Amino acid sequence: MSATEGVGQWPTFLFFGTAFLPSRRNWGGPKGASALRSKTSEGKAAEVERLIAPTLTAMGYDIVRIQLSGDQRPRLQIMAEHSDGSEMIVDNCAEISRTVSALLDVEDPIKGSYNLEVSSPGIDRPLTRLTDFDRFAGLEARVELSMPRDGRRRFRGRLKGTDEEEVRVELPEGEVRLPFDLIQRAKLVLTDELLAASAKKARNGHRSSD
């Protein structure tokens, strides 16, 4: 199939505004193999990620999340960001869409036609990689586990980074440590603090481009 037939004549490019993206040079957290731990996709979406990730990495992008949903005309949603933490714009999403369409046209992992959506993570972004919990330490997040931990599955608190394979979260009643393997989903909470940090990041970016 051709890319146009596969994804429809007008692929959708989504842009959710400027995300708070600290430079990777300032990242702390786990080193080596544990730094690569991620839950960015599953099932058929994981097959798509294996096919496109090397090319997107070479282009300077990181995959944040890939989801495939629907039956009759599936929707392939790709969330990506610059590897250096710089601002994503609509043209970046269009570039990723063209590249992914070409790659999947050759490999054809999704039979039939589908809708392709490419977006930036946004401000209250999902946290899908172990390094994300170090990168956004100090900000508030919601974390949901695949099975209960101390009688509960849902937690909301301030991220305190990681320790080996555990994510540290400060709750009103004290700190908890959540195994990364048990985390089903996690995302930043849209707070005034996060909005202020994002606005500061945007102002600094505009000044550096002047």
Backbone as JSON, one array per atom type, in Angstrom:
{
  "sequence": "MSATEGVGQWPTFLFFGTAFLPSRRNWGGPKGASALRSKTSEGKAAEVERLIAPTLTAMGYDIVRIQLSGDQRPRLQIMAEHSDGSEMIVDNCAEISRTVSALLDVEDPIKGSYNLEVSSPGIDRPLTRLTDFDRFAGLEARVELSMPRDGRRRFRGRLKGTDEEEVRVELPEGEVRLPFDLIQRAKLVLTDELLAASAKKARNGHRSSD",
  "N": [[0.84, -1.19, 0.0], [0.39, 2.32, -0.51], [1.73, 5.23, 1.21], [-0.14, 7.26, 1.35], [-2.59, 5.95, 0.9], [-2.57, 4.32, 3.1], [-2.64, 5.95, 5.42], [-4.55, 7.81, 4.95], [-5.57, 10.74, 3.14], [-5.18, 13.15, 4.41], [-3.3, 13.34, 6.93], [-3.38, 13.8, 10.5], [-1.98, 16.4, 12.36], [-1.04, 17.09, 15.55], [-0.63, 19.55, 18.03], [0.16, 20.42, 21.22], [0.99, 22.67, 22.58], [3.71, 24.34, 24.33], [5.87, 22.28, 26.02], [7.19, 21.59, 29.32], [10.4, 21.11, 29.21], [13.21, 20.16, 30.4], [16.73, 20.43, 29.71], [18.52, 17.57, 28.49], [21.1, 17.48, 29.34], [21.07, 18.12, 31.96], [19.98, 16.05, 33.27], [19.56, 13.76, 35.94], [19.68, 10.72, 37.79], [19.2, 7.19, 36.92], [21.85, 5.25, 35.52], [23.34, 3.66, 32.63], [21.95, 0.47, 31.69], [19.48, 0.63, 33.04], [18.67, 3.22, 32.56], [17.49, 3.11, 30.12], [15.06, 1.96, 30.45], [11.66, 1.68, 29.71], [8.15, 2.32, 29.09], [6.78, 2.76, 26.64], [5.14, 1.75, 24.67], [2.94, -0.96, 23.67], [1.97, -4.3, 22.67], [0.81, -4.39, 19.31], [1.53, -1.77, 18.81], [4.06, -1.67, 19.94], [5.51, -3.12, 18.11], [5.43, -1.36, 15.95], [6.91, 0.71, 17.1], [9.46, -0.47, 17.32], [10.14, -0.55, 14.65], [10.26, 2.13, 13.8], [11.72, 3.62, 15.65], [14.68, 3.66, 15.53], [15.16, 5.29, 13.25], [13.84, 7.71, 13.9], [15.3, 8.42, 16.15], [17.8, 8.9, 15.0], [17.12, 11.18, 13.64], [16.92, 12.98, 15.64], [14.84, 12.84, 17.46], [12.86, 11.65, 20.25], [10.79, 8.97, 21.2], [7.87, 9.3, 23.01], [5.41, 8.1, 23.54], [3.49, 5.5, 21.99], [0.42, 4.6, 20.66], [-2.08, 2.35, 19.57], [-5.29, 2.15, 18.44], [-8.74, 1.14, 18.01], [-10.7, -0.62, 15.49], [-11.99, -1.03, 12.8], [-10.97, 1.17, 11.28], [-8.06, 1.76, 12.32], [-6.42, 3.92, 14.74], [-3.36, 5.36, 14.85], [-1.37, 6.69, 17.18], [1.26, 8.8, 17.75], [3.47, 10.09, 20.0], [5.97, 12.4, 20.42], [9.22, 13.92, 21.04], [11.87, 16.41, 20.92], [15.2, 15.24, 21.17], [17.03, 16.82, 22.48], [15.52, 18.35, 24.14], [14.45, 20.71, 23.18], [11.94, 23.03, 21.89], [9.0, 21.66, 20.46], [7.44, 22.0, 17.28], [4.74, 22.47, 14.9], [5.74, 21.84, 12.36], [7.7, 19.97, 12.98], [6.14, 17.8, 13.82], [4.89, 17.25, 11.39], [7.1, 16.47, 9.87], [7.87, 14.11, 11.21], [5.56, 12.6, 10.74], [5.6, 12.26, 7.93], [7.94, 10.77, 7.67], [7.41, 8.46, 9.23], [5.18, 7.47, 7.85], [6.37, 6.72, 5.42], [8.17, 4.73, 6.28], [6.43, 2.78, 7.39], [4.95, 2.18, 5.21], [6.66, 0.6, 3.75], [7.26, -1.56, 5.52], [4.76, -2.36, 6.44], [3.22, -3.04, 8.92], [0.67, -2.66, 9.92], [-2.27, -3.78, 8.84], [-4.3, -2.81, 6.12], [-6.06, 0.39, 5.96], [-5.34, 3.28, 8.01], [-5.51, 5.86, 10.53], [-3.16, 8.37, 11.12], [-1.73, 10.07, 13.78], [0.29, 12.6, 15.02], [1.94, 14.05, 17.73], [3.17, 16.5, 20.12], [4.32, 16.06, 23.54], [2.93, 17.79, 25.31], [2.0, 19.83, 28.2], [1.05, 18.68, 30.72], [2.22, 16.02, 30.66], [2.52, 12.5, 29.76], [4.38, 10.13, 31.71], [6.64, 7.95, 30.77], [9.07, 6.72, 30.74], [11.79, 5.49, 32.69], [13.7, 7.41, 33.23], [12.19, 9.73, 33.04], [11.08, 10.23, 35.52], [13.15, 11.15, 37.04], [13.88, 13.35, 35.56], [11.72, 15.09, 35.85], [11.61, 15.52, 38.53], [10.47, 16.96, 41.57], [8.14, 18.04, 40.65], [4.54, 17.64, 40.57], [2.75, 14.57, 40.28], [0.54, 12.03, 38.96], [0.23, 8.62, 39.6], [-0.46, 5.37, 38.59], [-0.79, 2.01, 39.46], [-0.36, -1.37, 38.25], [-1.14, -3.33, 39.94], [-2.19, -3.55, 43.4], [-0.32, -1.71, 45.85], [0.64, -1.84, 49.05], [-2.09, -1.86, 49.61], [-3.24, -0.01, 47.85], [-3.72, 1.46, 44.57], [-3.52, 3.87, 43.24], [-1.75, 6.91, 43.23], [-0.89, 10.2, 44.18], [1.4, 12.72, 44.17], [4.48, 14.5, 44.95], [7.19, 14.17, 42.79], [10.25, 12.55, 43.51], [12.39, 11.62, 42.18], [14.36, 8.71, 41.27], [15.35, 5.5, 42.58], [17.44, 3.13, 41.83], [15.41, 0.74, 40.5], [13.07, 1.82, 41.36], [10.48, 4.24, 41.78], [10.35, 7.28, 43.43], [7.99, 8.89, 45.42], [6.62, 11.65, 47.02], [4.19, 11.75, 49.37], [1.38, 13.19, 51.23], [1.4, 11.76, 53.63], [3.94, 10.82, 53.74], [6.95, 9.47, 52.17], [6.74, 7.21, 49.39], [7.84, 4.28, 47.66], [7.72, 3.15, 44.47], [7.7, 0.35, 42.44], [9.04, 0.44, 39.2], [8.29, -1.44, 37.3], [5.7, -2.05, 38.03], [4.2, 0.15, 37.4], [1.48, 1.3, 35.71], [0.39, 3.51, 34.41], [1.35, 6.96, 34.23], [1.47, 10.46, 34.83], [2.21, 13.99, 34.59], [0.78, 16.41, 36.81], [-1.4, 19.07, 36.1], [-0.55, 21.82, 37.44], [-0.29, 25.07, 39.08], [2.39, 25.48, 39.53], [3.62, 23.85, 37.6], [2.67, 25.1, 35.28], [3.88, 27.61, 35.56], [6.58, 26.89, 35.41], [6.67, 25.91, 32.81], [6.01, 28.23, 31.37], [8.22, 29.83, 31.98], [10.23, 28.32, 30.78], [9.45, 28.62, 28.11], [9.77, 31.41, 27.77], [12.54, 31.69, 28.12], [13.39, 30.2, 25.93], [12.46, 31.77, 23.8], [13.98, 34.1, 24.18], [16.57, 33.13, 23.72], [16.45, 32.62, 21.03], [16.28, 35.06, 19.85]],
  "CA": [[0.0, 0.0, 0.0], [1.12, 3.58, -0.46], [1.55, 5.92, 2.48], [-1.38, 8.02, 1.31], [-3.7, 5.02, 1.08], [-2.52, 3.74, 4.43], [-2.95, 6.84, 6.54], [-5.53, 8.8, 4.57], [-4.95, 11.82, 2.39], [-4.84, 14.29, 5.27], [-2.94, 12.94, 8.3], [-3.61, 14.83, 11.51], [-0.83, 16.8, 13.16], [-1.53, 17.69, 16.77], [0.38, 20.23, 18.82], [-0.52, 20.79, 22.45], [1.65, 23.77, 23.26], [5.08, 24.15, 24.76], [6.02, 21.45, 27.22], [8.31, 21.89, 30.19], [11.36, 20.11, 28.79], [14.58, 20.47, 30.8], [17.75, 19.85, 28.85], [19.02, 16.28, 28.93], [22.4, 17.63, 29.98], [20.85, 18.31, 33.39], [19.31, 14.9, 33.84], [20.25, 12.88, 36.88], [18.99, 9.45, 37.72], [19.89, 5.93, 36.67], [22.8, 5.18, 34.42], [23.46, 2.35, 32.02], [20.78, -0.19, 31.15], [18.25, 1.08, 33.68], [18.27, 4.5, 31.98], [16.75, 2.83, 28.91], [13.79, 1.34, 30.79], [10.54, 2.5, 29.28], [6.87, 1.71, 28.8], [6.29, 3.69, 25.64], [4.18, 1.1, 23.78], [2.7, -2.38, 23.95], [1.25, -4.99, 21.61], [1.14, -4.02, 17.93], [2.22, -0.48, 18.86], [5.46, -1.94, 20.23], [6.1, -3.52, 16.82], [5.62, -0.12, 15.21], [8.02, 1.44, 17.72], [10.73, -1.1, 16.94], [10.42, -0.25, 13.26], [10.5, 3.55, 13.52], [12.55, 4.27, 16.66], [16.06, 3.98, 15.1], [15.16, 6.42, 12.32], [13.49, 8.94, 14.61], [16.44, 8.74, 17.01], [18.81, 9.5, 14.12], [16.62, 12.51, 13.26], [16.95, 13.85, 16.81], [13.59, 12.75, 18.21], [12.61, 10.54, 21.15], [9.39, 8.55, 21.3], [7.3, 9.38, 24.35], [4.38, 7.06, 23.63], [2.79, 5.09, 20.78], [-0.79, 3.85, 20.95], [-2.87, 1.93, 18.42], [-6.63, 1.86, 18.94], [-9.78, 1.03, 16.99], [-10.71, -1.85, 14.71], [-12.26, -0.89, 11.37], [-9.93, 2.08, 10.78], [-7.29, 2.03, 13.54], [-5.76, 5.22, 14.91], [-1.99, 5.24, 15.35], [-1.0, 7.95, 17.83], [2.68, 8.87, 18.09], [3.86, 11.27, 20.78], [7.43, 12.47, 20.34], [9.85, 15.18, 21.45], [13.27, 16.56, 20.55], [16.12, 14.59, 22.1], [17.75, 17.83, 23.25], [14.6, 19.07, 24.99], [14.0, 21.97, 22.59], [10.5, 23.13, 21.64], [8.4, 21.0, 19.29], [6.5, 22.81, 16.53], [3.91, 21.69, 13.98], [6.58, 21.32, 11.28], [8.36, 18.76, 13.47], [5.15, 16.74, 13.76], [4.71, 16.91, 9.98], [8.29, 15.73, 9.45], [7.76, 12.76, 11.77], [4.48, 11.91, 10.06], [6.06, 11.85, 6.59], [8.94, 9.71, 7.83], [6.75, 7.25, 9.71], [4.36, 6.95, 6.76], [7.25, 6.05, 4.46], [8.69, 3.5, 6.89], [5.38, 1.79, 7.55], [4.54, 1.78, 3.86], [7.57, -0.48, 3.34], [7.17, -2.71, 6.42], [3.34, -2.72, 6.46], [2.84, -3.8, 10.13], [-0.76, -2.46, 10.18], [-2.97, -4.15, 7.62], [-5.4, -1.92, 5.77], [-5.85, 1.82, 6.18], [-5.37, 3.74, 9.4], [-5.27, 7.29, 10.73], [-1.92, 8.65, 11.83], [-1.69, 11.33, 14.52], [1.59, 12.88, 15.64], [1.81, 15.19, 18.64], [4.15, 16.71, 21.18], [3.77, 15.55, 24.8], [2.1, 18.71, 26.06], [2.51, 20.23, 29.5], [0.77, 17.61, 31.69], [2.65, 14.92, 29.82], [2.7, 11.18, 30.37], [5.72, 9.73, 32.12], [6.69, 6.58, 30.25], [10.43, 6.2, 30.83], [12.32, 5.6, 34.05], [14.4, 8.69, 33.34], [11.22, 10.83, 33.18], [10.8, 10.48, 36.94], [14.26, 11.99, 37.49], [13.84, 14.6, 34.79], [10.67, 15.97, 36.35], [11.62, 15.51, 40.0], [10.05, 18.22, 42.15], [6.8, 18.36, 40.16], [3.49, 16.74, 41.05], [2.35, 13.58, 39.28], [-0.36, 10.93, 39.3], [0.8, 7.33, 39.24], [-1.38, 4.25, 38.78], [-0.1, 0.73, 39.39], [-1.11, -2.49, 37.68], [-1.66, -4.1, 41.08], [-2.08, -2.73, 44.61], [0.89, -1.63, 46.66], [0.18, -1.43, 50.39], [-3.53, -1.71, 49.61], [-3.75, 1.03, 46.95], [-3.14, 1.45, 43.23], [-3.38, 5.22, 42.7], [-0.97, 7.79, 44.08], [-0.65, 11.56, 43.7], [2.36, 13.38, 45.04], [5.63, 15.17, 44.33], [8.24, 13.24, 42.38], [11.54, 12.73, 44.17], [13.4, 10.91, 41.41], [14.35, 7.26, 41.32], [16.42, 4.78, 43.27], [17.5, 1.88, 41.07], [14.22, 0.49, 39.68], [11.9, 2.31, 42.08], [10.13, 5.65, 41.65], [10.08, 7.87, 44.74], [6.91, 9.88, 45.39], [6.34, 12.22, 48.34], [2.78, 11.89, 49.65], [1.16, 13.91, 52.49], [1.72, 10.91, 54.77], [5.32, 10.4, 53.68], [7.45, 8.98, 50.88], [6.55, 5.82, 48.98], [8.69, 3.84, 46.56], [6.88, 2.35, 43.59], [8.49, -0.34, 41.43], [8.73, 0.89, 37.85], [7.63, -2.53, 36.59], [4.28, -2.09, 38.39], [3.53, 1.38, 36.99], [0.64, 1.12, 34.53], [0.38, 4.82, 33.74], [1.74, 8.08, 35.09], [1.53, 11.74, 34.11], [2.32, 15.19, 35.42], [-0.47, 17.09, 37.16], [-1.4, 20.45, 35.63], [-0.6, 22.71, 38.6], [0.26, 26.41, 38.85], [3.84, 25.33, 39.51], [3.99, 23.33, 36.29], [2.41, 26.15, 34.29], [4.92, 28.63, 35.7], [7.83, 26.33, 34.9], [6.55, 25.85, 31.35], [6.08, 29.59, 30.85], [9.61, 30.25, 32.1], [10.96, 27.62, 29.73], [9.11, 29.25, 26.83], [10.41, 32.73, 27.71], [13.98, 31.48, 27.9], [13.57, 29.77, 24.57], [12.27, 32.91, 22.91], [15.12, 35.0, 24.31], [17.76, 32.53, 23.1], [16.31, 32.63, 19.58], [16.32, 36.45, 19.35]],
  "C": [[0.87, 1.25, 0.0], [0.87, 4.26, 0.87], [0.23, 6.68, 2.5], [-2.58, 7.12, 1.53], [-3.75, 4.5, 2.5], [-3.0, 4.67, 5.51], [-4.03, 7.85, 6.19], [-4.86, 10.0, 3.95], [-4.5, 12.97, 3.27], [-4.54, 13.79, 6.67], [-3.11, 14.11, 9.26], [-2.34, 15.12, 12.28], [-1.36, 17.55, 14.37], [-0.39, 18.35, 17.51], [-0.28, 20.82, 20.03], [0.2, 21.88, 23.22], [3.05, 23.4, 23.72], [5.13, 23.35, 26.04], [7.21, 21.92, 28.03], [9.35, 20.8, 29.97], [12.77, 20.52, 29.2], [15.57, 19.8, 29.87], [18.23, 18.52, 29.4], [20.38, 16.41, 29.6], [22.25, 17.73, 31.49], [20.17, 17.11, 34.04], [20.19, 14.23, 34.88], [19.71, 11.49, 36.69], [19.85, 8.29, 37.28], [20.78, 6.0, 35.46], [22.75, 3.78, 33.81], [22.13, 1.81, 31.55], [19.48, 0.33, 31.75], [17.76, 2.4, 33.12], [17.44, 4.29, 30.72], [15.39, 2.23, 29.19], [12.64, 2.25, 30.41], [9.3, 1.64, 29.09], [6.15, 2.61, 27.8], [5.26, 3.08, 24.7], [3.98, -0.34, 24.22], [1.94, -2.98, 22.78], [1.74, -4.61, 20.23], [1.87, -2.68, 17.89], [3.7, -0.65, 19.15], [6.2, -2.39, 18.97], [6.37, -2.29, 15.97], [6.81, 0.65, 15.78], [9.37, 0.84, 17.33], [11.13, -0.74, 15.52], [10.86, 1.2, 13.05], [11.48, 4.2, 14.47], [13.97, 4.58, 16.18], [16.13, 5.2, 14.17], [14.84, 7.72, 13.03], [14.62, 9.37, 15.54], [17.53, 9.42, 16.18], [18.41, 10.91, 13.68], [16.62, 13.47, 14.44], [15.67, 13.87, 17.62], [13.6, 11.55, 19.14], [11.12, 10.23, 21.14], [8.95, 8.62, 22.76], [6.26, 8.29, 24.55], [3.82, 6.77, 22.24], [1.59, 4.26, 21.2], [-1.51, 3.53, 19.65], [-4.23, 1.5, 18.93], [-7.61, 1.81, 17.78], [-9.62, -0.23, 16.16], [-10.87, -1.6, 13.21], [-11.25, 0.04, 10.69], [-9.1, 2.5, 11.99], [-6.68, 3.43, 13.53], [-4.41, 4.97, 15.56], [-1.57, 6.6, 15.87], [0.47, 7.88, 18.26], [2.95, 10.19, 18.8], [5.38, 11.29, 20.84], [7.92, 13.84, 20.78], [11.28, 15.21, 20.93], [14.16, 15.91, 21.61], [16.85, 15.6, 22.98], [16.83, 18.67, 24.13], [14.1, 20.38, 24.42], [12.52, 21.88, 22.2], [10.09, 22.39, 20.37], [7.43, 21.97, 18.62], [5.76, 21.92, 15.55], [4.74, 21.09, 12.86], [7.32, 20.06, 11.71], [7.4, 17.57, 13.41], [4.91, 16.29, 12.32], [5.89, 16.1, 9.46], [8.25, 14.29, 9.95], [6.69, 11.96, 11.03], [4.91, 11.42, 8.68], [7.04, 10.68, 6.69], [8.3, 8.4, 8.24], [5.9, 6.63, 8.6], [5.2, 6.17, 5.76], [7.78, 4.73, 5.01], [7.63, 2.41, 6.98], [4.81, 1.34, 6.22], [5.39, 0.61, 3.37], [7.34, -1.73, 4.19], [5.74, -3.24, 6.55], [2.93, -3.53, 7.7], [1.36, -3.7, 10.46], [-1.51, -2.72, 8.89], [-4.15, -3.21, 7.37], [-5.06, -0.47, 6.06], [-5.96, 2.17, 7.65], [-5.15, 5.24, 9.43], [-4.02, 7.47, 11.56], [-2.0, 10.02, 12.48], [-0.33, 11.46, 15.19], [1.46, 14.11, 16.51], [3.04, 15.32, 19.5], [3.53, 16.23, 22.49], [2.81, 16.48, 25.5], [2.67, 18.98, 27.45], [2.31, 19.13, 30.54], [1.0, 16.26, 31.01], [2.63, 13.58, 30.54], [4.16, 10.93, 30.7], [5.87, 8.25, 31.79], [8.07, 5.94, 30.35], [10.94, 6.4, 32.25], [13.01, 6.94, 34.25], [13.45, 9.88, 33.49], [11.02, 11.21, 34.64], [11.95, 11.22, 37.62], [14.2, 13.35, 36.83], [12.84, 15.59, 35.36], [10.53, 15.9, 37.87], [11.29, 16.9, 40.53], [8.66, 18.65, 41.71], [5.81, 17.29, 40.62], [3.04, 15.81, 39.93], [1.3, 12.64, 39.86], [0.26, 9.64, 38.79], [-0.23, 6.25, 39.55], [-0.62, 2.95, 38.55], [-1.0, -0.34, 38.77], [-1.68, -3.41, 38.75], [-1.4, -3.31, 42.36], [-0.71, -2.83, 45.28], [0.48, -1.07, 48.01], [-1.3, -1.08, 50.37], [-4.08, -0.64, 48.69], [-3.02, 0.97, 45.61], [-2.85, 2.85, 42.71], [-2.69, 6.13, 43.72], [-0.85, 9.16, 43.39], [0.28, 12.26, 44.67], [3.5, 13.98, 44.25], [6.72, 14.14, 44.03], [9.56, 13.58, 43.06], [12.64, 11.95, 43.45], [13.27, 9.4, 41.57], [15.51, 6.74, 42.16], [16.44, 3.38, 42.67], [16.23, 1.75, 40.23], [12.94, 0.98, 40.35], [11.74, 3.81, 41.88], [9.74, 6.18, 43.03], [9.03, 8.97, 44.61], [6.64, 10.34, 46.81], [4.84, 12.46, 48.46], [2.6, 12.7, 50.93], [1.56, 13.09, 53.72], [3.15, 10.4, 54.75], [5.71, 9.85, 52.32], [7.1, 7.52, 50.65], [7.51, 5.54, 47.82], [7.91, 2.83, 45.74], [7.74, 1.68, 42.53], [8.08, 0.09, 40.02], [7.98, -0.19, 37.07], [6.13, -2.58, 36.88], [3.52, -0.85, 37.92], [2.79, 1.15, 35.68], [0.55, 2.39, 33.71], [0.76, 5.88, 34.76], [1.79, 9.34, 34.24], [1.68, 12.88, 35.1], [0.94, 15.78, 35.66], [-0.36, 18.55, 36.75], [-1.63, 21.39, 36.81], [-0.08, 24.09, 38.21], [1.79, 26.35, 38.75], [4.32, 24.83, 38.15], [3.78, 24.37, 35.2], [3.48, 27.24, 34.35], [6.24, 28.14, 35.14], [7.82, 26.27, 33.38], [6.65, 27.23, 30.73], [7.51, 30.13, 30.91], [10.46, 29.61, 31.02], [10.71, 28.26, 28.37], [9.77, 30.61, 26.69], [11.89, 32.61, 27.45], [14.29, 31.04, 26.48], [13.44, 30.88, 23.57], [13.47, 33.86, 22.97], [16.35, 34.44, 23.62], [17.68, 32.54, 21.6], [16.34, 34.01, 18.99], [17.7, 36.81, 18.81]]
}
